[in-house]
Amino acid sequence: MDYSSSPAGRVTRRQMLRLASWGALAGSASGWIENLAAKAATDPRRRKACILLWMSGGPSQIDTFDPKPGHENGGPFKPISTSVPGMQIGEHLPRLAREANELAIIRGMSTKEGDHSRATYVLRTGYLPQGSVRYPALGSLISKELEDDSAELPGFVSVAPYRAISPGAFGSGFLGPRYAPLVVGERSYGAGKAGSRAFHVDDLELPPDVPRDRADDRLKLLQSFARDFRETRPGVSPESHNDAYTRAVRMMRSPAAKAFELDEEPAALRDAYGRNPFGQGCLLARRLVERGVPFVEVTLSSVDGRNSLGWDTHAQNFDAVKGLCGVLDAGWSTLISDLRSRGRLDDTLIVWMGEFGRTPKINESAGRDHFPNAWSTVLSGGKIHGGRVIGDTGADGMEVRDRPVAVPDLLATIVKALGLDPMTQNTAEDGRPIRLVDPKAKPIAELLG
């Protein structure tokens, strides 16, 4: 709809502020509309998607995907066999063990950042937080490359993130608000469960006292003001502001917002995912990618209703990890099988990672501390060659003894698996050219087709 025609009616300052609030919403979203998503689904580039399962706090690799049986560092948990001969994982991930053919376990991750804030920034952007450059999160980078400019779906949706520890790692950086995430579900952890409106997007409906025709008139007037402003003050900021308002209106009027209404799904499927913010977030991610959203991230922060660094298990590691694994196992394994049943698994790359691992040695509080030296990430789906392990940390887990993988290597692998060139270039605010991934990165060739 064109909102630039002559205005009608009178708009009060209060009403203008209300309209502005809609624009603020869209500044971190995109627009929505299902028929355009269906059209975009025929584009091979558009069909590719990435779901990031972000483990806030840094998960213990030894208690999940790199068990150490027979060594004191292994702790009380036992390894279990998987559907892949010779591959073992932690005992509290039995459903994922049955999906091991889809899992590529990277046990040779090694970084130098043991601080939550810096490590989170590095894993999510690929770069150290330094200087004046605000690096974009991986979701912003990928959505910029894969999003259909004509689509009215968001390019990047972040489900229940815990952003307090490193806010810059969750934003669009120098790419600007056009590629910032639509954040939903941050309040869902407050109740410790995901109800029917846990991922509701606020402010999509008109106020009850404003009929559609009056809202149209107000928007026409607003667009008229905005057009005049842009003509006298050309630049990126006014254009971004106008784009935000336009996409906000599309989102308000689109039936595609029903993607957030999880009650449309069978109760048994919702149960399989797990009736908790992470499990229902995984279900939402599936609903979004099948509507054309190229990047969705779902954070697992806790199992007890707190949005926090749940995997930061300095004390009572084993009780915490057992509970977290129960949530993770149900949500992730069901996501894999659900995508497969819908023919979308080959087009959807699932990435499991946190900011670092945990110490192999168990501390005096029955906990594990920060450990960036040798830890694990996992890739699944997306035509990644699953059923294999990359890297070896030896019997004690203290160091990478074979096939070390740096963060840029991991990110380059993700980018290439999505059909993108890691050397694609963007431009920072200061005019500096920035690649999607550090030019020195070496993708993990064994995992790519």
Protein Blocks (a to p, Z undefined) as FASTA:
>chain_A
ZZkbccedjddfklmmmmmmmmmmmmmmccddfklmmmmmmpmklmpccdddddehiaaf
klmmmccehiaklombdcdddfbehiacdfklmmlmmmmmmpccdfkbccfbfbfklmmm
mmmnopacehjbdcddfklmmmmmmpcfkbccdfbdcehiafklommlmmgkjnojmlpc
cdehklmmmnopacfklmccehkbccfklcfklmmmmmmmmmmmmmmmmmmmgcjklmmm
mmmmmmmmmmmmpcklmmmmmklpcfklmmmnopafklmmmmmmmmmmmnopabdcdddf
bfnopacdfklcfboklmmmmmmmmmmmmmmmmmmmmmmmnopmmmpccddddfbdcdfb
acfkopacddfkbccdddeejhiaehiaedjebjnopacfehpadfklmmmmmmmmnopa
fkbccddfkopacdfbdfkbccdfklpZZ
